[in-house]
Amino acid sequence: MESRTKRRLSGAELDALTRRALGAGVVASVELTDGFANAVWRLTLDDGREVVLKLSPPPELEQLSYERFLLRTEAEAYGLAAAAGVPVPTLLGAVFDDPVLGGDCLLLDALDGVSWNDVEPDGADALRRELGRHLARLHTVTGAVFGYPYAGITGPTWRAAYLAMAGALLADVERYPTPLPLPVEEIGAVLTAASPVLDEVVTPRLVHFDVWPGNVFLDLTTTPRIQAIIDHERAFWGDPLAEFVTPTIFGELREDDPLLAGYREVTPLELTPAARVRLDLYRAYLYLIMLVENGPRQYPEQEYARVRDLTTAALTRVLDRLARCPAVSPK
């Protein structure tokens, strides 16, 4: 989708950037437009390599508070995920504060598979089960602090970090006025009242938080399998349960979901009443991101209208449910 945050580079600029980062020039380039924030190109280099370049928005462009240094988060996540046995692209190079263009960029080995968003593969349930296993392995990666360290939005507990994350996003509404189903103060009060259930989470774990079909690449050469999970830029350190929100967006996590079954093949996960409340807190956070991010990105109205309407309706339902839920004490 078109976005004001996506930068435009000439062929000469792309060539100069890859020469600085990888020591090879560009002989062909194609912009990849499926993403929503960073500009992305698939490049053929003069040494024969096929690579993907991700470039951060212009450094002078204001973004949401949590989006500070997203590509630095992604670079770290790729290394940690690979070490945990999660299939991810190979990070070939990372340039932070590029001296010529400014901002950050990542260079990754190009994948030869296809985006799950572009196909309807046979054995979708088996793939969803496989995805669950990969996510469980990702969540074995632990950190030292909750939240977004690179953005400076953290907390000593998961409850404190979540409220700081949600608070930063609601504060962004002052900079980017956004129609929401309730006033910002009321939304914050609803989230705070439900937040004691977050005290169940005591270990910061790596959470991708953007596992939609467009971020899962498939190998369809034989029996369909997952080739790689991409775009870890929205990752944070928190509750693994938050991972299930994006793959079930605008819906609910069902006990018979193959994603959950695959996850449980690796590690136990019980959907207790408190866990259901935690899921709603994470849904509310995701829906707020999807609405407020239009401020800096300025999506085309015709393309964004349907997403905005679905998200607003979903956020309304979740906030209503959180406001009416009885107090749930952590175990």
C-alpha contacts under 8 A as a table, 3 or more apart, distances in Angstrom:
res1	aa1	res2	aa2	distance
1	M	33	T	6.04
1	M	34	D	6.00
1	M	35	G	6.42
1	M	36	F	5.68
1	M	299	Y	7.31
1	M	303	E	7.85
2	E	6	K	7.50
2	E	33	T	7.50
2	E	36	F	7.16
2	E	299	Y	6.12
2	E	300	P	6.74
3	S	6	K	5.64
3	S	36	F	6.52
3	S	37	A	6.62
3	S	297	R	4.97
3	S	298	Q	5.92
3	S	299	Y	5.26
3	S	300	P	7.62
4	R	7	R	7.75
4	R	296	P	7.09
4	R	297	R	4.82
4	R	298	Q	5.90
4	R	299	Y	7.39
5	T	37	A	5.70
5	T	38	N	6.55
5	T	39	A	7.76
5	T	56	S	7.96
5	T	57	P	4.91
5	T	58	P	7.12
5	T	61	L	7.41
5	T	296	P	7.19
5	T	297	R	5.48
6	K	37	A	6.06
6	K	38	N	5.29
6	K	39	A	4.61
6	K	56	S	7.61
6	K	57	P	5.72
7	R	38	N	7.54
7	R	39	A	5.69
7	R	55	L	7.44
7	R	56	S	7.66
7	R	57	P	5.92
7	R	58	P	6.63
8	R	39	A	7.51
9	L	12	A	7.98
9	L	13	E	5.79
9	L	14	L	6.34
10	S	13	E	5.13
10	S	14	L	6.31
11	G	14	L	5.16
11	G	15	D	6.14
11	G	26	V	7.84
11	G	29	S	7.74
12	A	15	D	5.06
12	A	16	A	6.15
13	E	16	A	5.13
13	E	17	L	6.11
14	L	17	L	5.15
14	L	18	T	6.33
14	L	26	V	6.94
15	D	18	T	5.46
15	D	19	R	6.21
15	D	24	A	7.96
15	D	25	G	4.93
15	D	26	V	4.84
16	A	19	R	5.14
16	A	20	R	6.26
16	A	25	G	6.99
17	L	20	R	5.21
17	L	21	A	6.21
18	T	21	A	4.95
18	T	22	L	5.38
18	T	23	G	6.54
18	T	24	A	6.02
18	T	25	G	5.89
18	T	26	V	7.13
19	R	22	L	5.46
19	R	23	G	4.22
19	R	24	A	4.67
19	R	25	G	5.25
20	R	23	G	5.90
21	A	93	G	6.60
21	A	94	A	7.52
21	A	95	V	6.91
22	L	92	L	7.93
22	L	93	G	7.09
24	A	45	L	6.10
24	A	46	D	6.06
24	A	47	D	6.44
25	G	45	L	5.43
25	G	46	D	5.47
25	G	47	D	7.90
26	V	29	S	7.18
26	V	43	L	6.46
26	V	44	T	5.84
26	V	45	L	4.48
26	V	46	D	5.90
27	V	43	L	7.60
27	V	44	T	5.69
27	V	45	L	5.59
27	V	46	D	5.77
28	A	43	L	5.80
28	A	44	T	5.09
28	A	45	L	7.22
29	S	41	W	6.51
29	S	42	R	5.74
29	S	43	L	4.51
29	S	44	T	6.37
30	V	41	W	5.52
30	V	42	R	5.28
30	V	43	L	6.57
31	E	39	A	7.81
31	E	40	V	5.94
31	E	41	W	4.22
31	E	42	R	6.27
32	L	35	G	7.53
32	L	39	A	7.77
32	L	40	V	5.41
32	L	41	W	5.35
32	L	42	R	6.78
33	T	36	F	7.83
33	T	39	A	7.74
33	T	40	V	7.12
34	D	214	G	7.56
35	G	38	N	6.99
35	G	39	A	7.77
35	G	40	V	7.80
37	A	56	S	7.98
37	A	57	P	7.48
37	A	297	R	7.29
38	N	54	K	6.36
38	N	55	L	5.73
38	N	56	S	5.20
38	N	57	P	6.04
39	A	54	K	5.84
39	A	55	L	5.31
39	A	56	S	6.76
39	A	57	P	7.38
40	V	52	V	6.93
40	V	53	L	5.53
40	V	54	K	4.57
40	V	55	L	6.40
41	W	52	V	5.62
41	W	53	L	5.20
41	W	54	K	6.76
42	R	50	E	7.12
42	R	51	V	5.83
42	R	52	V	4.50
42	R	53	L	6.43
42	R	110	A	7.12
43	L	50	E	5.75
43	L	51	V	5.27
43	L	52	V	6.02
43	L	53	L	7.28
44	T	48	G	6.55
44	T	49	R	5.94
44	T	50	E	4.72
44	T	51	V	6.52
45	L	48	G	5.41
45	L	49	R	5.29
45	L	50	E	6.35
45	L	51	V	7.57
46	D	49	R	7.36
50	E	109	D	6.52
50	E	110	A	5.43
51	V	107	L	6.50
51	V	108	L	5.49
51	V	109	D	4.70
51	V	110	A	4.50
52	V	107	L	5.61
52	V	108	L	5.05
52	V	109	D	6.23
52	V	110	A	5.34
53	L	105	C	6.94
53	L	106	L	5.78
53	L	107	L	4.69
53	L	108	L	6.54
54	K	105	C	5.38
54	K	106	L	5.15
54	K	107	L	6.53
55	L	103	G	7.61
55	L	104	D	6.16
55	L	105	C	4.43
55	L	106	L	6.73
56	S	59	P	7.87
56	S	71	L	7.01
56	S	103	G	5.93
56	S	104	D	5.44
56	S	105	C	6.05
57	P	61	L	6.82
57	P	103	G	7.14
58	P	61	L	5.44
58	P	102	G	7.20
58	P	103	G	6.46
59	P	62	E	7.77
59	P	102	G	6.35
59	P	103	G	5.41
61	L	296	P	7.95
62	E	296	P	6.75
63	Q	67	E	6.25
63	Q	68	R	7.36
63	Q	296	P	5.70
64	L	67	E	5.34
64	L	68	R	7.44
64	L	169	L	7.06
64	L	172	D	6.30
64	L	293	E	6.79
64	L	296	P	7.37
65	S	68	R	6.16
65	S	151	A	7.01
65	S	168	A	6.22
65	S	169	L	6.77
65	S	172	D	6.92
66	Y	148	Y	6.97
66	Y	151	A	5.55
66	Y	153	I	7.03
66	Y	165	M	7.30
66	Y	168	A	7.38
66	Y	169	L	7.49
67	E	70	L	5.38
67	E	151	A	6.79
67	E	234	R	7.82
68	R	150	Y	6.83
68	R	151	A	4.87
69	F	72	R	5.35
69	F	73	T	6.72
69	F	104	D	7.81
69	F	150	Y	6.04
69	F	151	A	6.41
70	L	73	T	5.18
70	L	74	E	6.33
70	L	150	Y	7.67
70	L	151	A	7.95
70	L	233	E	5.12
70	L	234	R	6.79
71	L	74	E	4.79
71	L	75	A	6.03
71	L	104	D	6.65
71	L	105	C	6.86
71	L	106	L	7.08
71	L	233	E	5.73
72	R	75	A	5.11
72	R	76	E	6.35
72	R	96	F	7.75
72	R	104	D	7.77
72	R	150	Y	7.29
72	R	233	E	7.87
73	T	76	E	5.33
73	T	77	A	6.12
73	T	150	Y	6.72
73	T	232	H	7.46
73	T	233	E	5.85
73	T	234	R	7.74
73	T	235	A	6.86
74	E	77	A	4.97
74	E	78	Y	6.21
74	E	231	D	6.99
74	E	232	H	4.82
74	E	233	E	4.37
74	E	234	R	7.57
74	E	235	A	7.14
75	A	78	Y	5.43
75	A	79	G	6.86
75	A	91	L	7.30
75	A	94	A	7.15
75	A	106	L	7.26
76	E	79	G	5.52
76	E	80	L	6.41
77	A	80	L	5.12
77	A	81	A	5.83
77	A	206	L	7.85
77	A	232	H	6.37
77	A	235	A	7.46
78	Y	81	A	5.22
78	Y	82	A	6.06
78	Y	88	V	6.57
78	Y	89	P	7.57
78	Y	90	T	7.67
78	Y	91	L	6.98
78	Y	232	H	7.23
79	G	82	A	5.31
79	G	83	A	6.28
79	G	91	L	7.71
80	L	83	A	5.19
80	L	84	A	6.38
80	L	141	V	6.97
81	A	84	A	5.08
81	A	85	G	6.54
81	A	86	V	5.28
81	A	87	P	7.57
81	A	88	V	7.20
81	A	138	L	5.74
81	A	141	V	7.52
82	A	85	G	5.20
82	A	86	V	5.19
82	A	87	P	6.28
82	A	88	V	6.25
83	A	86	V	7.40
84	A	137	R	6.14
84	A	138	L	6.24
84	A	140	T	7.24
84	A	141	V	6.96
85	G	134	H	7.80
85	G	137	R	6.84
85	G	138	L	7.79
86	V	134	H	5.57
86	V	135	L	7.69
86	V	137	R	6.56
86	V	138	L	6.29
86	V	228	A	7.79
86	V	229	I	7.84
87	P	134	H	7.72
87	P	226	I	7.76
87	P	227	Q	6.33
87	P	228	A	4.59
87	P	229	I	6.23
88	V	227	Q	7.60
88	V	228	A	4.49
88	V	229	I	5.23
88	V	230	I	6.15
89	P	108	L	6.26
89	P	109	D	5.90
89	P	110	A	7.24
89	P	111	L	7.00
89	P	228	A	6.31
89	P	229	I	7.64
89	P	230	I	6.91
90	T	108	L	5.61
90	T	109	D	5.29
91	L	94	A	7.63
91	L	106	L	7.37
91	L	107	L	6.21
91	L	108	L	4.59
91	L	109	D	6.53
92	L	106	L	7.80
92	L	107	L	5.43
92	L	108	L	5.15
92	L	109	D	6.47
93	G	106	L	5.98
93	G	107	L	5.10
93	G	108	L	7.02
94	A	104	D	7.52
94	A	105	C	5.82
94	A	106	L	4.51
94	A	107	L	6.20
95	V	98	D	5.92
95	V	104	D	5.56
95	V	105	C	5.27
95	V	106	L	6.47
96	F	103	G	6.33
96	F	104	D	4.31
96	F	105	C	6.51
97	D	102	G	5.22
97	D	103	G	4.60
97	D	104	D	5.32
98	D	101	L	5.69
98	D	102	G	4.61
98	D	103	G	5.66
98	D	104	D	6.12
98	D	105	C	7.80
99	P	102	G	5.70
111	L	217	F	7.90
112	D	219	D	7.84
113	G	217	F	5.85
113	G	218	L	5.27
113	G	219	D	4.91
113	G	220	L	7.11
113	G	227	Q	6.74
114	V	118	D	7.10
114	V	119	V	7.66
114	V	217	F	5.28
114	V	218	L	5.30
114	V	219	D	6.79
114	V	220	L	7.81
115	S	118	D	5.45
115	S	119	V	7.11
115	S	213	P	6.91
115	S	214	G	5.57
115	S	215	N	7.01
115	S	216	V	5.95
115	S	217	F	4.47
115	S	218	L	6.19
116	W	119	V	5.54
116	W	120	E	7.28
116	W	121	P	7.84
116	W	213	P	4.91
116	W	214	G	5.92
116	W	215	N	7.67
116	W	216	V	5.76
116	W	217	F	5.73
116	W	218	L	6.15
117	N	120	E	7.94
117	N	213	P	4.70
117	N	214	G	4.73
117	N	216	V	7.91
118	D	214	G	7.71
120	E	124	A	7.68
121	P	124	A	6.03
121	P	220	L	7.87
121	P	224	P	7.01
122	D	224	P	7.11
123	G	126	A	5.28
123	G	127	L	6.40
123	G	224	P	7.22
124	A	127	L	5.04
124	A	128	R	6.13
125	D	128	R	5.02
125	D	129	R	6.15
125	D	258	P	5.88
125	D	259	L	7.99
126	A	129	R	5.00
126	A	130	E	6.17
126	A	258	P	7.26
127	L	130	E	4.93
127	L	131	L	6.11
127	L	224	P	7.30
127	L	225	R	6.22
127	L	226	I	6.85
128	R	131	L	4.95
128	R	132	G	6.32
128	R	258	P	5.71
128	R	259	L	4.95
128	R	262	G	7.58
129	R	132	G	5.08
129	R	133	R	6.60
129	R	258	P	4.69
129	R	259	L	4.61
129	R	260	L	7.21
129	R	261	A	6.27
129	R	262	G	4.21
129	R	263	Y	7.28
130	E	133	R	5.18
130	E	134	H	6.45
130	E	225	R	7.76
130	E	226	I	7.37
130	E	259	L	7.42
130	E	262	G	5.95
131	L	134	H	5.11
131	L	135	L	6.21
131	L	226	I	7.28
131	L	259	L	6.41
131	L	262	G	7.12
131	L	263	Y	7.93
132	G	135	L	5.16
132	G	136	A	6.25
132	G	258	P	7.55
132	G	259	L	4.51
132	G	260	L	6.08
132	G	261	A	7.14
132	G	262	G	4.50
132	G	263	Y	4.25
132	G	264	R	7.90
133	R	136	A	5.16
133	R	137	R	6.41
133	R	259	L	7.91
133	R	262	G	4.90
133	R	263	Y	4.67
133	R	264	R	7.63
133	R	265	E	6.76
133	R	266	V	6.11
134	H	137	R	5.13
134	H	138	L	6.26
134	H	263	Y	7.67
135	L	138	L	4.90
135	L	139	H	6.28
135	L	243	E	7.87
135	L	263	Y	6.89
136	A	139	H	5.15
136	A	140	T	6.80
136	A	263	Y	5.35
136	A	264	R	7.94
136	A	266	V	6.22
136	A	267	T	6.71
137	R	140	T	5.35
137	R	141	V	7.68
137	R	266	V	7.39
138	L	141	V	5.91
138	L	206	L	6.60
138	L	207	V	7.42
139	H	142	T	7.29
139	H	205	R	5.52
139	H	206	L	5.50
139	H	207	V	6.58
139	H	240	P	6.10
140	T	205	R	6.82
140	T	206	L	7.66
141	V	205	R	5.69
141	V	206	L	5.65
142	T	203	T	7.00
142	T	204	P	5.58
142	T	205	R	4.42
142	T	206	L	6.18
142	T	237	W	7.73
143	G	146	F	7.51
143	G	203	T	7.74
143	G	204	P	5.32
143	G	205	R	6.03
143	G	206	L	7.17
143	G	237	W	6.61
144	A	204	P	6.79
145	V	149	P	7.42
145	V	154	T	6.77
145	V	155	G	6.79
145	V	156	P	6.48
145	V	204	P	6.14
145	V	237	W	6.92
146	F	149	P	7.77
146	F	154	T	5.45
146	F	155	G	5.52
146	F	156	P	6.55
146	F	157	T	6.53
146	F	158	W	5.80
146	F	161	A	5.80
146	F	204	P	5.28
146	F	236	F	7.56
146	F	237	W	4.92
146	F	238	G	5.48
147	G	153	I	5.89
147	G	154	T	4.38
147	G	155	G	6.50
147	G	158	W	7.61
147	G	161	A	5.32
147	G	162	Y	7.02
147	G	165	M	7.10
147	G	236	F	5.43
147	G	237	W	5.01
147	G	238	G	6.26
148	Y	151	A	5.41
148	Y	152	G	6.15
148	Y	153	I	5.12
148	Y	154	T	5.69
148	Y	235	A	7.90
148	Y	236	F	5.32
148	Y	237	W	6.69
149	P	152	G	5.02
149	P	153	I	6.19
149	P	154	T	6.09
150	Y	153	I	7.79
153	I	161	A	7.04
153	I	164	A	6.37
153	I	165	M	6.24
153	I	168	A	7.90
154	T	160	A	7.72
154	T	161	A	4.95
154	T	164	A	6.88
154	T	165	M	7.60
155	G	158	W	6.61
155	G	159	R	7.78
155	G	160	A	5.04
155	G	161	A	4.05
155	G	162	Y	7.85
155	G	164	A	7.29
156	P	160	A	6.62
156	P	161	A	7.01
157	T	160	A	5.22
157	T	161	A	6.17
157	T	199	D	7.48
157	T	202	V	7.05
158	W	161	A	5.00
158	W	162	Y	5.92
158	W	198	L	6.30
158	W	199	D	6.65
158	W	201	V	6.31
158	W	202	V	6.95
158	W	204	P	7.47
158	W	238	G	6.29
158	W	239	D	7.60
159	R	162	Y	5.22
159	R	163	L	6.19
159	R	195	S	6.20
159	R	196	P	6.92
159	R	198	L	5.17
159	R	199	D	5.99
160	A	163	L	5.31
160	A	164	A	6.13
161	A	164	A	4.97
161	A	165	M	6.05
162	Y	165	M	4.99
162	Y	166	A	6.06
163	L	166	A	5.09
163	L	167	G	5.68
163	L	191	L	7.67
163	L	192	T	6.95
163	L	195	S	7.81
164	A	167	G	4.91
164	A	168	A	5.98
165	M	168	A	5.25
165	M	169	L	6.39
166	A	169	L	5.12
166	A	170	L	6.18
166	A	188	G	7.66
166	A	285	Y	6.35
167	G	170	L	5.09
167	G	171	A	6.03
167	G	188	G	7.04
168	A	171	A	5.00
168	A	172	D	6.26
169	L	172	D	5.04
169	L	173	V	6.98
169	L	288	L	7.46
169	L	289	I	7.14
169	L	292	V	7.58
170	L	173	V	5.38
170	L	174	E	7.72
170	L	184	V	6.21
170	L	188	G	7.63
171	A	174	E	5.68
171	A	175	R	7.57
172	D	175	R	5.26
172	D	176	Y	6.09
172	D	292	V	7.46
173	V	176	Y	4.73
173	V	177	P	4.87
173	V	178	T	5.95
173	V	184	V	7.95
173	V	292	V	6.59
174	E	177	P	5.69
176	Y	292	V	7.01
176	Y	295	G	4.97
176	Y	296	P	7.23
177	P	292	V	7.92
177	P	295	G	7.30
178	T	291	L	7.04
178	T	292	V	5.95
178	T	295	G	7.31
180	L	183	P	6.81
180	L	184	V	7.75
180	L	291	L	7.96
180	L	312	T	7.01
181	P	312	T	6.80
181	P	315	L	7.54
181	P	316	T	5.95
182	L	186	E	6.24
182	L	187	I	6.17
183	P	186	E	5.37
183	P	187	I	6.39
184	V	187	I	5.17
184	V	188	G	6.21
185	E	188	G	5.15
185	E	189	A	6.22
186	E	189	A	5.00
186	E	190	V	6.25
187	I	190	V	5.18
187	I	191	L	6.32
187	I	319	L	7.41
188	G	191	L	5.23
188	G	192	T	6.06
189	A	192	T	5.08
189	A	193	A	6.06
190	V	193	A	5.26
190	V	194	A	6.47
190	V	319	L	7.04
190	V	322	L	6.71
190	V	323	A	5.76
191	L	194	A	5.35
191	L	195	S	6.02
191	L	281	L	6.71
191	L	322	L	7.53
192	T	195	S	5.04
192	T	196	P	7.87
193	A	196	P	7.31
194	A	197	V	6.64
194	A	277	V	7.46
194	A	281	L	7.71
194	A	322	L	6.64
194	A	323	A	7.86
194	A	327	A	7.26
195	S	198	L	5.54
195	S	199	D	7.85
195	S	278	R	7.89
195	S	281	L	7.76
196	P	199	D	5.72
196	P	328	V	7.89
196	P	329	S	7.27
196	P	330	P	7.29
197	V	200	E	6.12
197	V	274	A	5.97
197	V	275	A	7.78
197	V	277	V	7.27
197	V	278	R	6.55
197	V	328	V	6.41
197	V	329	S	6.29
197	V	330	P	5.34
198	L	201	V	5.79
198	L	278	R	6.51
198	L	330	P	7.73
199	D	202	V	6.83
199	D	330	P	6.55
200	E	330	P	5.54
200	E	331	K	6.77
201	V	204	P	7.82
201	V	238	G	7.73
201	V	239	D	6.22
203	T	238	G	7.31
203	T	239	D	7.88
204	P	237	W	5.00
204	P	238	G	4.61
204	P	239	D	6.79
205	R	237	W	5.01
205	R	238	G	5.13
205	R	239	D	6.31
205	R	240	P	6.49
206	L	235	A	6.88
206	L	236	F	6.01
206	L	237	W	4.78
206	L	238	G	6.53
206	L	240	P	7.37
207	V	235	A	5.38
207	V	236	F	5.46
207	V	237	W	6.00
207	V	238	G	6.53
207	V	239	D	7.14
207	V	240	P	5.89
207	V	242	A	7.27
207	V	243	E	6.11
208	H	211	V	6.73
208	H	232	H	5.55
208	H	233	E	7.80
208	H	234	R	6.40
208	H	235	A	4.32
208	H	236	F	6.84
208	H	243	E	6.59
209	F	232	H	7.95
209	F	234	R	6.19
209	F	235	A	5.79
209	F	236	F	7.60
209	F	242	A	6.73
209	F	243	E	5.16
209	F	245	V	7.61
209	F	246	T	6.60
210	D	215	N	7.42
210	D	231	D	7.68
210	D	232	H	7.34
210	D	234	R	6.55
210	D	235	A	7.70
210	D	243	E	7.68
210	D	246	T	5.88
211	V	214	G	7.89
211	V	215	N	5.89
211	V	216	V	7.08
211	V	229	I	7.75
211	V	243	E	7.44
211	V	246	T	5.85
211	V	247	P	5.91
212	W	215	N	5.60
212	W	216	V	6.98
212	W	246	T	5.99
212	W	247	P	5.42
213	P	216	V	5.26
213	P	217	F	7.95
213	P	247	P	7.85
214	G	217	F	7.53
215	N	229	I	5.85
215	N	230	I	5.10
215	N	231	D	6.24
216	V	226	I	7.05
216	V	227	Q	7.70
216	V	228	A	6.04
216	V	229	I	4.69
216	V	230	I	6.28
217	F	226	I	6.02
217	F	227	Q	5.39
217	F	228	A	5.21
217	F	229	I	6.31
217	F	230	I	7.60
218	L	224	P	6.66
218	L	225	R	5.68
218	L	226	I	4.53
218	L	227	Q	4.90
218	L	228	A	7.05
219	D	222	T	7.50
219	D	224	P	5.71
219	D	225	R	5.40
219	D	226	I	6.04
219	D	227	Q	5.36
220	L	223	T	6.32
220	L	224	P	4.62
220	L	225	R	6.79
221	T	224	P	7.13
226	I	229	I	7.75
231	D	234	R	7.67
232	H	235	A	5.42
238	G	242	A	7.98
239	D	242	A	5.76
239	D	243	E	7.94
240	P	243	E	5.59
241	L	244	F	5.94
241	L	245	V	7.92
241	L	275	A	7.75
241	L	278	R	7.73
241	L	279	L	6.76
242	A	245	V	5.76
242	A	278	R	7.86
242	A	279	L	6.30
242	A	282	Y	5.71
243	E	246	T	6.70
243	E	247	P	7.72
244	F	247	P	5.66
244	F	248	T	6.38
244	F	253	L	7.10
244	F	279	L	7.93
245	V	248	T	5.37
245	V	249	I	5.76
245	V	253	L	7.79
245	V	279	L	6.92
245	V	282	Y	6.83
245	V	283	R	5.93
245	V	286	L	7.88
246	T	249	I	4.82
246	T	286	L	7.92
248	T	251	G	5.32
248	T	252	E	5.95
248	T	253	L	6.16
249	I	252	E	7.53
249	I	283	R	7.96
250	F	310	L	7.59
250	F	311	T	7.49
250	F	314	A	6.04
253	L	257	D	6.98
254	R	257	D	5.30
255	E	260	L	7.02
256	D	260	L	7.37
256	D	261	A	7.26
257	D	260	L	5.43
257	D	261	A	6.53
258	P	261	A	4.81
258	P	262	G	6.05
259	L	262	G	5.32
259	L	263	Y	6.29
260	L	263	Y	5.02
260	L	264	R	6.21
261	A	264	R	5.17
261	A	265	E	6.48
262	G	265	E	5.16
262	G	266	V	7.20
263	Y	266	V	5.63
263	Y	267	T	6.36
263	Y	268	P	7.68
263	Y	269	L	7.75
264	R	267	T	4.91
264	R	268	P	5.04
264	R	269	L	6.18
265	E	268	P	7.64
270	E	275	A	7.69
271	L	274	A	7.84
271	L	275	A	5.40
271	L	276	R	6.35
272	T	275	A	4.95
272	T	276	R	6.34
273	P	276	R	5.13
273	P	277	V	6.54
273	P	328	V	7.33
274	A	277	V	5.12
274	A	278	R	6.31
274	A	328	V	5.74
274	A	329	S	7.30
274	A	330	P	6.83
275	A	278	R	4.93
275	A	279	L	6.19
276	R	279	L	5.04
276	R	280	D	6.41
277	V	280	D	5.08
277	V	281	L	6.36
277	V	322	L	7.12
277	V	325	C	7.98
278	R	281	L	5.06
278	R	282	Y	6.39
279	L	282	Y	5.13
279	L	283	R	6.13
280	D	283	R	4.87
280	D	284	A	6.10
280	D	318	V	6.08
280	D	322	L	7.04
281	L	284	A	5.18
281	L	285	Y	6.35
281	L	322	L	7.70
282	Y	285	Y	4.99
282	Y	286	L	6.20
283	R	286	L	5.15
283	R	287	Y	6.10
283	R	315	L	7.59
283	R	318	V	7.26
284	A	287	Y	5.21
284	A	288	L	6.13
284	A	315	L	5.78
284	A	318	V	6.36
284	A	319	L	6.93
285	Y	288	L	5.16
285	Y	289	I	6.33
286	L	289	I	5.09
286	L	290	M	6.31
287	Y	290	M	5.05
287	Y	291	L	6.34
287	Y	311	T	5.79
287	Y	312	T	7.46
287	Y	314	A	7.46
287	Y	315	L	5.88
288	L	291	L	5.20
288	L	292	V	5.96
288	L	315	L	7.49
289	I	292	V	5.32
289	I	293	E	5.71
290	M	293	E	5.69
290	M	294	N	7.24
290	M	308	R	7.66
290	M	311	T	7.20
291	L	294	N	6.02
291	L	308	R	6.41
291	L	311	T	7.17
291	L	312	T	7.59
292	V	295	G	5.86
293	E	296	P	6.07
293	E	297	R	6.27
294	N	297	R	4.96
294	N	298	Q	5.07
294	N	299	Y	6.10
295	G	298	Q	5.73
299	Y	303	E	7.28
299	Y	304	Y	6.05
300	P	303	E	5.54
300	P	304	Y	6.07
301	E	304	Y	5.15
301	E	305	A	5.70
302	Q	305	A	5.62
302	Q	306	R	7.91
303	E	306	R	6.98
303	E	307	V	7.84
304	Y	307	V	5.34
304	Y	308	R	6.08
305	A	308	R	5.12
305	A	309	D	6.18
306	R	309	D	5.18
306	R	310	L	6.19
307	V	310	L	5.25
307	V	311	T	5.98
308	R	311	T	5.12
308	R	312	T	5.98
309	D	312	T	5.21
309	D	313	A	6.24
310	L	313	A	5.31
310	L	314	A	6.17
311	T	314	A	5.05
311	T	315	L	6.00
312	T	315	L	5.14
312	T	316	T	6.14
313	A	316	T	5.14
313	A	317	R	6.41
314	A	317	R	5.20
314	A	318	V	6.29
315	L	318	V	5.15
315	L	319	L	6.04
316	T	319	L	5.34
316	T	320	D	6.14
317	R	320	D	5.19
317	R	321	R	6.20
318	V	321	R	5.02
318	V	322	L	6.12
319	L	322	L	5.05
319	L	323	A	6.01
320	D	323	A	5.12
320	D	324	R	6.27
321	R	324	R	5.24
321	R	325	C	5.96
322	L	325	C	5.22
